[in-house]
Amino acid sequence: MRAILDRIDRSAVAILPLLARLIFAGVLLRYFWASAATKLDGIFTPSLGAYAQIFPRQMEAAGYDVSQFGALHWVVVMAGTYAEFILPALIVLGLLTRLAALGMCGFIVVQSLTDVVGHGADATTVGAWFDRASDALILDQRAFWVFLMITLMGLGAGALSVDRLIRSRLGAGYSPERAA
């Protein structure tokens, strides 16, 4: 019986990272890329909507006049926007997966706090745990998003990944997953 359970454990550890990346690609990749695309008017030109999404209260206070924002605001908007493109791509490719998943966890937390504090998400949108409803956008859905990221942080990208390919090419002593 112990041998069967050990085999199940090894199989789960082998398949879970690939499954997590597949679910991420199928459910969230286009969500994040579409969100990022709304934030750009040019390669280095954030849209008005980018500032409104990321700094909602400050935009309202500034009368939606972006010229009242400084270089730090521009850096934050551009970093957040490109994070929405780059981090999901790294996860799907399985490149620097642990680091990308950690970055996505941080991104999801900041996104959620911005929705609650900046945009004033209502109680229905925020939701509550241990209730009978499982459809709240923030506490319910994003808990599953973070769970996917924690799975990837803990297990890495798995066998079918660029991380694994790099490790096999450079020798068993180096692991980009461990470096991340």
N, C-alpha and C positions, 0 to 999 in steps of 0.2 A: 504494500500500500504506500509506503514511504517513497518508493521509486516512482510510482505513478504521480504522486503529488509533486515530487521534485521535477519531473518532466513537465507537468502543467505549469509550474513556476517558471521554468526556463522558457517555455513556449510563450507565456504571457509577457515576460520581459522582452522577448524577441519581437513580438507582434504589436505590443502596445504603443511604442514610439511611432511606428509606421502608421498605425491606425489613428493616433492622435494627429499626426501631420495630415493625413488624408481627410479627416473630419474638419480640421482647420481650413484646408484648401477648399473643401466643398461648402462650408458654411460661412467662413469669415474672410477669406482672402479678397473676394470681390467687394465685400462690404467695406473693408478698410481702404482698398484702392479707389473705390467710388467716392468715399468720403474725402480722401486726399486730393482727388482730381477736382473737387469743388473748391478747393482752397488755393488753386493756382490760376493766375491769369497769364503767366509766362514762367519760364524755368526758374527765375529768381524774383518773380513778382507775385506776391500773395494777393488773393482776391479780397475784396471788402468782406465777403462772407467768412473768410478765414479768420480775420480779426474778430468778427461778430461771434463766431463759434467758440473761439479760444478765450477771448476777453469780453464776454457779453456785457457785463456791467460797466466796464470802462468805455466800451464803444457807445453805449447808451448815454453815459455821462458826457462823452465828447461829441455828442450829436452826430455820431457815425462819420466823423471826420478823421480819417486815418492820418492826416498830416499832423495831428496832435500826438501821435505815437512816436516813440523813439526807436533807436537801433536795437535795444534789448527786446522790444516787442517783436520787431521784424525777425530777430534771431530765434525767438521762441516759436513764432508761427512757422518759420521755415523748418526748424528742427522737428517740430511736431508733424508737419506735413510730410517731410521726407521719411520720418520714422514710420508713418503709415504705409509708405511704399516699400521701404527697404526691409524692415523687420519681418513682415509677413512673407516676403520673397525668400529671405534667409531661412525661415522656418520650413516653407514648402520644399526648398532645395535640400534642406538638412545641412546647412552650412553655418557654423558657429551657433548651432541650435540652442544650446543652453543659455548663451549670452542673449540671443535674440528673444528667447522665451522670457527671460528675466526683464528685458526691455519692454516686451509686450505687456507683462504684468504691471509694470510701472505705468505704461501708457493707459491701460484699462482703468487703473485706479485714478489717474489724473482725469481721464475722460469722465468717469463716474462722478467724481467730486465737482467737476465743472458743470455737469448736468444738474446736480443737486443744488450746489451753492450758486453758481453763476447764472444758470438758466431757470432756477427755481422749480425743478421737477416736483410735481405733486405726489402725494402719498401713493396713489395708484401706480404711477410710473416707478417710483422707488420700490414699492412693494414691501413685503415682510417675510421673513423666514418662518417656518413652522406654521404657516397658515395653509388653508386648503387650496389656494390658488398658486399656480406655478408659472404664471405668465408675465410677471413684472419685469420690465426692461432692465432694471439696474440690479437689484439684489438677486433675483432669480437667474436671469440669463447670463449676467456677467460673472456670476459665481462659477458657472460651467465653463466660461471662457478661461477664467483664471485656473480652474482645475486642469484644463488641457495644457496650459502653460507650465503648471507645476509638474505635470507628468513628464513634459519634455525637459524641464530643468533637472528632474531626478533621473530620468532614464536616457537622456540624450536623444539623438535623431534616429537611432536604430541602424540596422544593417544596410538598408537601401538609402544611403545618404552621401552627400559630398564629404561630410566629416569622416565617415568610415573609409571612403575612397582615399582621402588625403592621408589618413592614419596608416592605411595599408601600403601606400606608396612610400611614405617616409619611414616606415618601420614601426614595429609594435611599441617602441618606447615613447613615441609622440602621439598625443591625442588632442586635436583642436577642441573636442568636447570637454576634456579636462582643463584645458587652458582657459576655456570660457567659463 
